[in-house]
Amino acid sequence: MFDLYTSSTPNGQRASIMLEETGQPYTTHWIDLSKGEQRKPAFLRLNPSGRIPVLVDHDSSGREPLVLTQSVAIVQYLAEKTGKLLPEDLIKRARVYEWMQFHATDIGATLFTCFYLQRRSLFGLSMAAFILRRWALGLYHHFDEQLAAQPYLAGPEYTIADVIVLPGALAQENRLRDYRNITRWLEDLKQRPAVQQGLAASSRGSSHAE
Ligand SMILES: N[C@@H](CCC(=O)N[C@@H](CS)C(=O)NCC(=O)O)C(=O)O
């Protein structure tokens, strides 16, 4: 049984989509970031950096419950624990890691930096955010080319690379419409019941328990 502390952001959605994809029972605790709930002492005890998502696994092989932060680590942990959405073959798995890191470290981290620069609302910083955002969104070109040749990011199978990249791409959907293969991939993934349920579980006011 898992507890998921989440909110309606791509990082939170990664975790809830993965819980749904792997069919795990979990309870959702919605954290209202706009009200600063992530900085309350009870939450800081779970994640001292005051950020969602946080996953608590109460079934960690007889040991203390595992409290895990960082959306990519959560998705990877669930894949390894359940044996789902991560190929056993080393080379195929390397491709999965390649595409998920490409998004998480190059696109996701850069857009996050833009968000922080923009919040300062000083002209020079806004300009830096504009330039960085254009560069990061341009990287989706490589994802579009990859998806021209195969149905999913790391090959013929749906993997955690798709789960990691999907929520961020959905958040930028309007800016990615010229990428035909990304658009096809997004439409395809949006049909998956686990994706729909995972997005709903991280949306405002949900208190999903299974
Ligand atoms: N690298 C982390 C980033 C986590 C993160 O920055 N979460 C944001 C929401 S997307 C948050 O909780 N922000 C609250 C705050 O900064 O006060 C991850 O992938 O989980």
The ligand as a Tripos MOL2 file, in Angstrom:
@<TRIPOS>MOLECULE
LIG
   20    19     1     0     0
SMALL
NO_CHARGES

@<TRIPOS>ATOM
      1 N1         13.1710   17.2830   -9.2640 N.3       1 LIG1
      2 C1         11.9860   17.1990   -8.4460 C.3       1 LIG1
      3 C2         11.2600   18.5150   -8.5250 C.3       1 LIG1
      4 C3         10.1180   18.5870   -7.5250 C.3       1 LIG1
      5 C4          9.4690   19.9560   -7.5800 C.2       1 LIG1
      6 O1         10.1330   20.9590   -7.8580 O.2       1 LIG1
      7 N2          8.1610   20.0160   -7.2650 N.am      1 LIG1
      8 C5          7.4600   21.2800   -7.3260 C.3       1 LIG1
      9 C6          6.1460   21.1160   -8.0720 C.3       1 LIG1
     10 S1          6.4510   20.5930   -9.7330 S.3       1 LIG1
     11 C7          7.1090   21.7580   -5.9340 C.2       1 LIG1
     12 O2          6.6760   20.9830   -5.1150 O.2       1 LIG1
     13 N3          7.2980   23.0620   -5.6860 N.am      1 LIG1
     14 C8          6.9260   23.6580   -4.4540 C.3       1 LIG1
     15 C9          7.8450   24.7650   -4.0580 C.2       1 LIG1
     16 O3          8.8980   24.9190   -4.7000 O.co2     1 LIG1
     17 O4          7.5190   25.4630   -3.1140 O.co2     1 LIG1
     18 C10        11.1070   16.0320   -8.9090 C.2       1 LIG1
     19 O5         11.2400   15.5950  -10.0600 O.co2     1 LIG1
     20 O6         10.3080   15.5120   -8.1120 O.co2     1 LIG1
@<TRIPOS>BOND
     1     1     2 1
     2     2     3 1
     3     2    18 1
     4     3     4 1
     5     4     5 1
     6     5     6 2
     7     5     7 1
     8     7     8 1
     9     8     9 1
    10     8    11 1
    11     9    10 1
    12    11    12 2
    13    11    13 1
    14    13    14 1
    15    14    15 1
    16    15    16 2
    17    15    17 1
    18    18    19 2
    19    18    20 1
@<TRIPOS>SUBSTRUCTURE
     1 LIG1         1 GROUP 0 **** ****
